[in-house]
């Protein structure tokens, strides 16, 4: 079977573009990076390994059996998307541990609602500013789309069989690399 004829199933790597809308139909994200919304993928399609819990279950179910060139639309309630609001996800962190997205240094005072990256022991984590003090920032780490019903409109760009490395690691690798390439010392799987 050639790559063009592969249907999405467990052990396939799926590449797709998407548009994300809220319940009112307002576009929130677009993987192609339209002017109307933000792109968290830099205009590139999303890549994931199907059947390994690296994607929302509802999206995987909506894409199951599709092939390159096909589309799917999935509407997910809060419990199947980004969950319910958790009051325990608020906290205070030192200002020195907070950066703007892309690790940009903060200049001036942060406004409530600004999305920032907070350095944690597990690496950077996205958070929303509640308020900034002199040396600390009150943040909310609930996802910005928490409590929302969301519709994902997706277009499958490519489907291919997963490599043995990808299946062993449990995630997709970019087509031109292996995450454990000892020649480049690129070890995303560590």
C-alpha positions as CSV (number, residue, x, y, z in Angstrom):
1,X,0.0,0.0,0.0
2,X,1.4,3.4,-0.9
3,X,1.4,6.3,1.6
4,X,-1.4,8.1,-0.3
5,X,-3.7,5.1,0.3
6,X,-3.1,4.6,4.0
7,X,-6.0,5.1,6.3
8,X,-5.5,6.5,9.8
9,X,-5.3,3.7,12.3
10,X,-3.1,2.8,15.3
11,X,0.6,2.9,14.4
12,X,0.2,5.6,11.7
13,X,1.7,9.1,11.8
14,X,-0.9,11.7,10.9
15,X,-0.2,15.2,9.6
16,X,-3.2,17.6,9.6
17,X,-4.2,21.3,9.5
18,X,-7.0,22.5,11.7
19,X,-9.2,25.4,12.6
20,X,-10.5,25.7,16.1
21,X,-13.8,27.5,16.9
22,X,-15.7,28.2,20.1
23,X,-19.4,27.4,20.5
24,X,-20.4,30.8,19.0
25,X,-18.3,30.0,15.8
26,X,-15.5,32.4,16.6
27,X,-12.2,31.2,15.3
28,X,-9.7,30.8,18.1
29,X,-6.8,29.1,16.3
30,X,-5.8,28.2,12.8
31,X,-2.8,26.0,12.1
32,X,-2.2,27.9,8.8
33,X,-1.8,31.1,10.8
34,X,-4.6,33.2,9.3
35,X,-4.8,36.9,10.3
36,X,-8.0,36.3,12.2
37,X,-6.5,34.0,14.8
38,X,-3.3,32.7,16.4
39,X,-1.3,29.8,15.2
40,X,0.5,27.8,17.8
41,X,2.1,25.7,15.0
42,X,3.8,28.5,13.1
43,X,1.8,27.8,10.0
44,X,2.8,24.2,10.0
45,X,0.4,21.3,10.2
46,X,0.2,19.2,13.4
47,X,2.0,15.8,13.5
48,X,1.1,13.0,15.9
49,X,1.3,9.2,16.3
50,X,-2.3,7.8,16.2
51,X,-3.3,5.5,19.0
52,X,-0.8,6.5,21.6
53,X,-2.8,9.0,23.6
54,X,-0.7,12.0,22.2
55,X,-3.9,13.6,20.9
56,X,-7.3,14.3,22.4
57,X,-9.3,11.1,22.1
58,X,-12.2,12.9,20.4
59,X,-9.9,14.2,17.7
60,X,-8.4,10.7,17.2
61,X,-11.8,9.2,16.9
62,X,-12.9,11.8,14.3
63,X,-9.8,11.1,12.2
64,X,-9.9,7.3,12.5
65,X,-10.1,5.7,9.0
66,X,-9.5,9.0,7.1
67,X,-6.8,9.4,4.5
68,X,-4.8,12.2,3.0
69,X,-7.1,14.9,1.5
70,X,-10.1,14.0,3.6
71,X,-11.7,16.3,6.2
72,X,-13.3,15.8,9.6
73,X,-15.1,18.0,12.0
74,X,-15.3,17.2,15.7
75,X,-17.1,19.1,18.5
76,X,-15.8,18.4,22.0
77,X,-17.4,19.4,25.3
78,X,-15.2,20.7,28.1
79,X,-14.7,17.2,29.7
80,X,-13.3,15.9,26.3
81,X,-11.3,19.0,25.4
82,X,-9.4,21.1,28.0
83,X,-11.4,20.2,31.1
84,X,-13.1,22.0,33.9
85,X,-11.8,25.1,35.8
86,X,-9.5,24.1,38.7
87,X,-9.2,26.7,41.4
88,X,-6.0,25.0,42.6
89,X,-4.3,25.9,39.4
90,X,-3.8,29.5,40.6
91,X,-0.5,30.4,42.3
92,X,2.2,33.0,43.0
93,X,5.6,32.7,41.3
94,X,8.7,34.9,41.4
95,X,8.8,37.4,38.6
96,X,12.3,36.1,37.6
97,X,10.7,32.8,36.6
98,X,8.2,34.4,34.2
99,X,8.9,35.1,30.5
100,X,6.8,36.1,27.5
101,X,6.1,33.3,25.0
102,X,9.3,32.3,23.2
103,X,11.3,33.1,26.3
104,X,11.2,36.9,25.7
105,X,12.2,39.1,28.6
106,X,9.4,41.1,30.2
107,X,9.6,44.9,29.7
108,X,7.3,46.9,31.9
109,X,4.3,45.7,33.9
110,X,2.3,42.6,32.8
111,X,-1.4,43.2,32.2
112,X,-4.0,40.8,33.6
113,X,-4.8,38.3,30.9
114,X,-1.4,38.2,29.4
115,X,-0.2,34.7,28.5
116,X,3.3,34.0,29.8
117,X,5.7,31.1,30.2
118,X,6.6,30.1,33.7
119,X,9.8,28.1,34.4
120,X,9.1,24.9,36.3
121,X,11.1,21.8,37.2
122,X,9.4,20.2,34.2
123,X,10.3,23.0,31.8
124,X,8.3,26.0,30.6
125,X,4.5,26.0,31.3
126,X,1.9,28.4,29.8
127,X,0.0,30.5,32.3
128,X,-2.3,33.6,32.3
129,X,-1.4,36.6,34.5
130,X,-3.9,37.5,37.2
131,X,-1.8,40.4,38.6
132,X,1.8,41.4,38.9
133,X,3.4,42.6,42.1
134,X,6.8,44.1,42.7
135,X,8.7,40.8,42.7
136,X,6.0,38.2,42.0
137,X,3.2,37.4,39.6
138,X,-0.1,35.8,40.4
139,X,-0.9,33.3,37.6
140,X,-3.6,30.8,36.5
141,X,-2.3,27.7,34.8
142,X,-5.8,26.5,33.7
143,X,-5.8,26.2,29.9
144,X,-7.2,29.3,28.2
145,X,-10.0,27.2,26.6
146,X,-11.0,25.5,29.9
147,X,-14.8,25.1,30.3
148,X,-15.3,25.6,26.5
149,X,-17.1,23.5,23.9
150,X,-14.8,23.5,20.9
151,X,-15.1,22.5,17.3
152,X,-12.0,21.3,15.4
153,X,-12.3,21.4,11.6
154,X,-9.4,19.3,10.3
155,X,-7.9,18.5,6.9
156,X,-5.6,15.4,6.7
157,X,-2.4,16.4,4.8
158,X,-0.6,13.0,5.0
159,X,-0.7,9.6,6.6
160,X,2.2,7.2,6.8
161,X,3.2,4.1,8.7
162,X,5.0,4.8,11.9
163,X,8.6,3.7,12.2
164,X,9.7,1.2,14.8
165,X,11.4,4.1,16.7
166,X,8.2,6.1,16.8
167,X,6.2,3.2,18.1
168,X,8.8,2.4,20.7
169,X,9.0,6.1,21.8
170,X,5.2,6.6,21.6
171,X,5.3,9.8,19.5
172,X,5.9,10.9,15.9
173,X,9.2,12.2,14.7
174,X,9.6,14.8,12.1
175,X,10.1,13.2,8.7
176,X,13.7,14.4,8.4
177,X,14.9,13.3,11.8
178,X,14.9,10.9,14.6
179,X,14.6,12.2,18.1
180,X,17.4,10.0,19.3
181,X,19.9,10.8,16.5
182,X,23.3,10.2,18.2
183,X,25.1,12.0,15.4
184,X,23.4,15.3,16.2
185,X,23.0,14.7,19.9
186,X,19.3,15.5,19.5
187,X,17.7,13.5,22.3
188,X,14.0,14.5,22.6
189,X,13.2,11.1,24.1
190,X,15.4,11.4,27.2
